[in-house]
């Protein structure tokens, strides 16, 4: 690769990972990997051991055991400094809900293994998912220039260009698999994604668009870690007709989620998180968008939402303020999208699900907001 192109790529990688570059755990692991492979070049027996470790780690990840998978990929990485092993580690971190760690390690994989464009494709996908679309596109364009006929890179390029990518086909193959694993066998044929939901109530409840589930007999929710739970709509009427309250058959891990004490001001920065608007019920990572809260809509504290916060996304996802507090839930209607404000939700669902307020005002980066949203943002899956 020409020196100038390598320099540009290195700069982009540094920019994208700058909040994470000083992570001691990541730096220590990378040093150990490179020192081990340099000190002892692997012979044929060690390479066979590595292949076995990769198979075992991938199987553990597919079974939902991210910790065991990480251990296996770690051992394989100490045998050979290779992109496939590092992509496995990145995906293990994602399936454990460690987005910032995955992003930091993904930056190394994409920059150190320029001949393996899968690393760049995975890193670009994660950047886009976390709201860094411009950098993701630049990285992917460079990968396409290096490997114009590589189908994975071309597929990711088309998906990102759509604005709301959803992994399918070859994009679901390891080592670069662009989605979490999940127990798809638990879903019947014909199950489909109908909306996004917001996890509440210590992981035992969710608020979802009522219209999306009205004709469904069976329901499930799945978080961004691939964890699936059956759900059922709780009977009973509230003053809020646009949303339904689901009770989960088994709890999902929930982040500590506080909500804003008052409706967001028009013009305030907001982070919306939701899943791509598709009927495909396959596991996926949610997508974060950054935009602005619009003008007041009615007398109940609702707000209009900037178009960039909802286009291409399934309705019902949480919207956060810059402190990572729940500002409300995004819904679409004939006039665009609106934010059902958190104070309205507290009143409508009082006594049925808790939405505690938070006075925390320290700003978070979008990477920290997204990491928490991997658990609180749900795919809503239905079957008749």
C-alpha positions in Angstrom: 0.0 0.0 0.0 1.3 3.5 -0.8 2.7 5.3 2.1 0.2 8.2 1.8 -2.8 5.8 1.8 -1.5 4.0 4.9 -1.0 7.3 6.6 -4.5 8.4 5.9 -5.9 5.1 7.1 -3.9 5.3 10.3 -5.2 8.8 10.9 -8.8 7.6 10.5 -8.3 4.7 12.8 -6.8 7.0 15.5 -9.7 9.4 15.1 -12.4 6.8 15.4 -10.8 5.1 18.4 -9.5 8.2 20.1 -11.7 7.9 23.2 -10.5 4.3 23.7 -6.9 4.4 22.6 -5.6 4.5 26.2 -7.5 1.5 27.4 -4.9 -0.4 29.6 -6.6 -3.8 29.2 -6.6 -3.5 25.4 -3.0 -2.3 25.2 -1.8 -5.0 27.5 -3.6 -7.7 25.5 -2.2 -6.5 22.2 1.3 -6.4 23.6 1.0 -10.0 24.9 -0.4 -11.2 21.5 2.4 -9.6 19.4 5.2 -10.6 21.8 4.1 -14.2 22.0 3.8 -14.7 18.3 7.2 -12.9 17.7 9.0 -15.0 20.4 7.8 -18.4 19.1 6.8 -18.8 15.5 4.3 -21.6 15.4 5.1 -25.0 13.9 2.5 -27.3 12.3 1.4 -28.8 15.6 0.8 -25.4 17.1 -1.1 -24.3 14.0 -3.4 -27.3 14.4 -3.9 -26.5 18.0 -4.9 -23.0 17.0 -7.4 -24.2 14.5 -9.0 -26.4 17.2 -9.1 -23.4 19.6 -10.8 -21.3 16.9 -13.5 -23.9 16.3 -14.2 -24.3 20.0 -14.3 -20.5 20.6 -16.7 -20.0 17.7 -18.9 -22.8 19.0 -18.9 -21.2 22.5 -19.9 -17.8 21.0 -22.7 -19.5 19.0 -24.0 -21.1 22.3 -24.1 -17.6 24.0 -21.0 -18.1 26.2 -19.0 -15.0 25.4 -16.6 -15.4 28.3 -15.6 -18.9 27.2 -15.3 -17.7 23.6 -13.0 -14.9 24.6 -10.7 -17.3 26.5 -10.5 -19.6 23.5 -9.7 -16.7 21.1 -7.2 -15.4 23.5 -5.3 -18.7 23.5 -5.4 -18.9 19.7 -4.1 -15.3 19.5 -1.0 -16.1 21.5 -0.1 -18.7 18.9 -0.4 -16.5 15.9 -1.0 -12.8 15.4 -3.9 -13.0 12.9 -7.0 -11.1 11.8 -9.4 -14.0 12.1 -8.5 -14.5 15.8 -8.9 -10.8 16.6 -12.2 -10.6 14.8 -13.4 -13.4 17.1 -12.3 -11.4 20.1 -14.1 -8.3 18.8 -17.3 -10.3 18.4 -16.8 -11.8 21.9 -16.6 -8.4 23.4 -19.8 -7.3 21.5 -21.7 -10.3 22.7 -20.7 -9.5 26.2 -22.0 -6.0 25.8 -18.5 -4.4 25.8 -18.9 -2.1 22.8 -16.1 0.3 23.7 -13.6 -2.5 24.2 -14.7 -4.1 20.9 -14.3 -0.8 19.1 -10.8 -0.3 20.5 -9.7 -3.8 19.5 -11.4 -3.5 16.1 -9.3 -0.4 15.3 -6.2 -2.4 15.8 -7.5 -5.3 13.7 -8.5 -3.1 10.8 -5.2 -1.2 10.9 -2.7 -4.0 11.5 -4.1 -6.5 9.0 -4.7 -4.5 5.9 -4.6 -7.6 3.7 -7.6 -9.1 5.6 -10.5 -6.7 4.7 -12.9 -8.6 6.9 -11.4 -6.7 9.9 -12.1 -3.3 8.2 -15.6 -4.4 7.3 -16.4 -5.4 10.9 -14.8 -2.2 12.3 -16.7 0.0 9.8 -20.0 -1.8 10.7 -19.4 -1.2 14.4 -18.5 2.4 13.9 -21.7 2.9 11.8 -23.8 1.1 14.5 -22.5 3.5 17.1 -23.2 6.6 15.2 -19.9 7.3 13.5 -21.1 6.9 9.9 -18.7 9.3 8.2 -15.6 7.6 9.5 -17.1 4.2 8.8 -17.7 5.1 5.2 -14.1 6.4 4.7 -12.6 3.3 6.2 -14.8 1.1 4.0 -14.0 3.1 0.9 -10.3 2.4 1.6 -10.9 -1.3 2.0 -12.9 -1.4 -1.2 -10.0 0.3 -3.0 -7.6 -2.4 -1.7 -10.0 -5.3 -2.6 -12.6 -4.1 -5.1 -13.9 -7.6 -5.9 -14.2 -8.8 -2.3 -17.9 -9.6 -1.8 -18.0 -8.9 1.9 -16.7 -5.4 1.5 -19.1 -4.8 -1.4 -22.0 -6.1 0.6 -21.2 -4.0 3.6 -20.8 -0.9 1.4 -24.3 -1.4 0.0 -25.7 -2.0 3.4 -24.2 1.1 4.9 -25.3 3.2 1.9 -28.9 2.2 2.8 -28.6 4.2 6.0 -30.1 1.4 8.1 -28.0 -1.8 7.5 -29.1 -5.2 8.5 -26.7 -8.1 8.1 -27.7 -11.0 5.9 -26.1 -13.7 3.7 -22.3 -13.8 3.7 -22.2 -11.0 6.3 -23.3 -13.6 8.9 -20.4 -15.9 8.3 -17.4 -15.9 10.7 -14.8 -14.7 11.2 -16.2 -11.2 10.4 -19.9 -12.1 11.3 -21.7 -8.7 11.6 -24.3 -9.7 14.2 -24.6 -11.5 17.5 -25.5 -15.1 17.7 -28.9 -16.1 19.1 -31.0 -19.2 19.7 -33.1 -18.8 16.5 -34.4 -22.4 16.9 -36.6 -21.0 19.7 -38.6 -19.0 17.1 -41.2 -20.5 14.9 -41.2 -20.3 11.1 -42.9 -17.0 10.1 -41.6 -15.1 13.1 -40.8 -11.5 12.1 -39.5 -8.3 13.5 -42.3 -5.9 14.0 -40.9 -3.0 16.1 -38.2 -1.9 18.5 -38.8 -2.0 22.3 -37.4 -0.4 25.4 -36.4 -2.6 28.3 -37.5 -1.4 31.8 -38.5 -2.8 35.2 -35.1 -4.4 36.1 -35.2 -6.4 32.8 -38.7 -7.8 33.4 -40.8 -5.4 31.3 -40.7 -3.6 28.0 -42.6 -0.7 26.4 -43.4 -1.4 22.7 -45.6 0.2 20.0 -49.1 -1.1 20.6 -50.1 -1.1 17.0 -47.2 -3.3 16.0 -48.3 -6.2 18.2 -52.0 -5.8 18.0 -52.5 -8.8 15.7 -49.9 -11.1 17.2 -50.6 -14.1 19.3 -47.0 -14.9 20.3 -44.2 -12.4 21.2 -40.5 -12.4 22.0 -38.0 -9.7 22.6 -34.2 -9.9 22.0 -31.5 -7.5 23.0 -28.3 -6.5 21.2 -26.4 -9.3 22.9 -28.6 -11.9 21.1 -30.4 -12.9 24.3 -34.0 -13.8 23.6 -37.0 -13.9 26.0 -40.7 -14.7 25.5 -43.1 -11.9 26.3 -46.8 -11.2 26.7 -48.8 -8.1 26.6 -50.1 -7.1 30.0 -53.9 -6.6 30.0 -55.3 -3.4 31.4 -55.9 0.1 30.1 -53.8 3.2 30.6 -54.0 6.7 29.5 -51.3 5.9 26.9 -52.7 4.1 23.8 -49.7 4.3 21.6 -47.6 2.0 23.8 -48.2 -1.5 25.2 -46.5 -2.9 28.3 -44.9 -6.4 27.8 -44.0 -8.7 30.7 -41.0 -10.9 29.9 -41.2 -14.7 30.6 -37.6 -14.5 31.8 -35.6 -11.4 32.7 -33.0 -9.9 30.5 -29.9 -8.1 31.9 -30.7 -4.5 32.3 -28.5 -1.4 32.6 -29.1 1.1 35.3 -31.4 3.4 33.4 -32.6 6.7 34.8 -34.9 9.1 33.0 -35.0 12.8 32.6 -37.0 14.6 35.2 -38.6 17.0 32.6 -39.3 16.9 28.9 -36.3 17.7 26.7 -35.9 21.2 25.4 -36.4 21.8 21.7 -33.0 21.9 20.0 -31.4 19.6 22.6 -29.0 16.9 21.3 -30.5 13.4 21.5 -29.3 9.9 20.8 -32.0 7.5 19.3 -31.3 3.8 19.2 -33.4 1.3 17.3 -33.1 -1.7 14.9 -33.2 -1.5 11.1 -36.7 -1.5 9.8 -36.9 -5.0 8.3 -39.1 -8.0 8.8 -36.1 -10.3 9.2 -36.2 -11.7 12.8 -32.5 -12.5 12.8 -30.3 -11.2 15.7 -28.7 -7.8 15.1 -26.9 -5.0 16.7 -29.0 -1.8 17.1 -28.2 1.4 15.4 -27.5 4.8 17.1 -28.4 8.1 15.5 -27.5 11.6 16.7 -29.9 14.5 16.1 -32.0 17.1 17.7 -35.2 17.3 19.6 -37.8 19.3 17.8 -40.7 21.6 18.7 -43.3 20.8 21.3 -46.1 18.7 20.1 -49.3 19.1 22.1 -49.6 19.9 25.8 -48.3 16.6 27.2 -44.6 17.3 26.8 -44.1 15.3 23.6 -41.6 16.6 21.0 -41.1 16.3 17.3 -38.0 14.4 16.3 -35.4 15.3 13.7 -35.8 13.1 10.6 -32.2 11.8 11.0 -33.3 10.1 14.3 -35.9 7.8 12.8 -35.5 7.2 9.0 -35.0 3.5 8.2 -35.5 2.4 11.8 -38.2 0.3 13.4 -40.3 2.5 15.8 -40.4 2.1 19.6 -36.7 2.6 20.4 -35.4 4.6 23.4 -34.2 8.2 23.0 -31.4 9.4 25.3 -30.1 12.8 26.3 -26.4 13.6 26.4 -26.1 12.2 30.0 -27.5 8.8 28.8 -30.8 9.3 30.5 -34.0 8.1 28.9 -35.7 11.1 27.3 -38.6 9.1 25.9 -39.5 6.7 23.2 -39.6 7.3 19.4 -42.8 6.6 17.5 -43.7 7.3 13.9 -47.0 8.6 12.5 -48.4 10.1 9.4 -46.7 13.4 10.0 -43.3 12.1 10.8 -41.8 11.0 14.2 -42.4 12.1 17.7 -40.8 11.6 21.1 -43.2 10.3 23.7 -41.6 12.1 26.6 -40.4 10.3 29.7 -42.6 12.4 32.1 -45.7 11.3 30.2 -44.6 7.7 30.3 -44.1 7.9 34.1 -47.6 9.2 34.5 -49.2 6.7 32.1 -47.6 3.6 33.5 -47.4 4.6 37.2 -47.7 1.6 39.4 -47.1 -0.9 36.6 -43.4 -0.2 35.7 -40.9 2.1 37.3 -39.1 4.9 35.4 -36.9 6.5 38.0 -35.7 10.0 37.4 -32.0 10.8 37.4 -30.3 14.1 38.3 -27.0 13.0 36.6 -26.0 15.7 34.1 -22.5 14.7 33.1 -22.2 14.2 29.4 -21.4 10.8 27.9 -20.0 10.0 24.5 -22.2 8.2 22.0 -20.0 5.1 22.5 -21.0 4.9 26.2 -24.7 5.5 25.4 -24.6 2.8 22.7 -22.9 0.3 25.0 -25.7 0.7 27.6 -28.3 0.6 24.8 -27.2 -2.8 23.7 -29.1 -4.1 26.7 -32.0 -1.7 26.9 -32.9 -1.6 23.2 -35.0 -4.7 22.1 -36.1 -6.3 18.9 -39.8 -7.0 19.1 -40.6 -10.3 17.3 -44.0 -11.6 16.6 -45.8 -14.7 15.2 -49.5 -15.3 14.6 
